[in-house]
Amino acid sequence: MVDAEVKRDRIIIRRKGKKWDWMLEPRYWRNAFLWSACLLIFPILCYFFSPILLNTLITANLYSAIAIPLALMTVGTGRLNFGPNFFVGVGGYTAAILSIAYGWGPLKTLAPAILISLISALLFSPLVILARGLYYVLLTLLLPLVFLEVTFIYSDLFKGDVGLAGIKLLMDLGDVKINFLMIAYLSIFLVLLYLLVVNKILKSRYGLIMATINDDEDVAHGIGVNINAVKILTFVFAAGMIGVAGWFYAHYFGTFAGITYLPLTFMVKILLVIFIGGRAQVFGCVAGGYFVAFLEMILIATLGNIQPVVFPIILFILLFALPEGLFGIYRKRRYREYLPTLHVRR
């Protein structure tokens, strides 16, 4: 028996002793609805006016899809991982190798890509307990660089700097423009799903525990929180989400090369997405992802060969000009609830 009760500001549904609340007040859903609508309309505009923008839009969404779980990992462990692209490489290479070796499509390679990412994260999860401050930064920074060297050493398997080719495409509908449009919507769905999941986690009881660890580990330990378990669980869960982005890259391009995703340049872009969007703010990751991707596209079109020099300079200037990030500007005007931000441990 389901019992539904409509009140002024919410709908309450009860069934078998369980209760669900749905807030009706505009302040709880209006902004999320408007921004989601903008994200869903943007690909259509790109499709009709400038289809080449669809590729940049997909890139922006993938930057965001890496930055969102990285922000969750940062809050839950109290440490900033400087090697999230390691898990991009793990997920991408898993999907690529299985697709080439067995002819598997994206649906079949998704679960193994997540599983291998989770296992690799579990193997390296003691780092969040044993390493602190600069040591944690250096160790996580080395992970993708060591993996990159492995791809060169075992070139028979990973094909070195050439990369793996012949991966089953994410979609093949017979029209290139339609393919880009559908993949753009799939990338938006991935971002919205990550936002929903991470936002729910941060606003849950578990999110409160994570925020306590992020703010002060001694206080969290003093109130009986199992700090190590929370850190490892957060680290592994977020790594699995990042691995999905690697899977997406592999099937989107039909090729995957570690030289593209494992070097420092790609890692710096992801970190800049987090800091320019707003320090470890999950909604700011989307703003940062779009800003970085489209700024890079504009500079390539206007500056050509000197773009690699100008691009990081502009971003570093913005880091000092906007210490709270793009989302921080919005938060100053419309502050409502506490959202944990980055604290770097020494």
C-alpha angles and dihedrals in degrees: 000000000000119000117196122191122187117206133175096270105018150022116236120200121189127190129164094342095313125113132203125191125202115192115223098186110115093230089067098053111009101086094040090050094048095048092045090051090052091051091050095047096046096074091053091053091048091048094056101034106029118359091185088072090066091075091053090047091053090049090051091051092049091050087053092046089057096042096050097061089039088057089050090049090050093052095044097047100031088229132098113234109220094191109056089135088070088074090044086058093046094051093042097048092045091054093042097050094046092046094050097040099043103017092243119168126224094273092057096044096048097078095046091047090054093043095051090046090053092048093049090048091050090053092053097035094100086074090076089058104036102036126063138182114335093005092058091047093051095045095049090044090055096051098077092038091054090046089052090055089049090056089057095044093050095039092152089069103030099027093227116237092349093064132202118306134186097056116158109261121246090236135001111183096156096256122081095210092049090048091054091047094051092045089050090055091046090053090049090050089052092052094047091048091051091048091051094047097044094043091051090049094050092049094047129085088264089054090054089054090050091050090051091053090047093052100040126351093194091057091047091051091047093058092051103263116155093231098182094051092049092048094050094045092049093045094051096042094050091046090056090054091050090050089061088062089056090050088051093051092050096051094037096058098026088228134072128196125175090214087071101050108021103058125093094258093068092043091052091053092055093048090049090051089057097045098040092045092048131293105288091327108146096212090047089058089070093050090047093048093053093043094051095043096048094041089054091050093049093048092049090052095047106030103030114184097014093055094097089059099043097041098066091040092057092046094049090049089053090052089063095038093050107034092168094043131232093300089049090065090057092044092055090059097040108029113166115144138014117270117182117242133198121294116180113215122221 
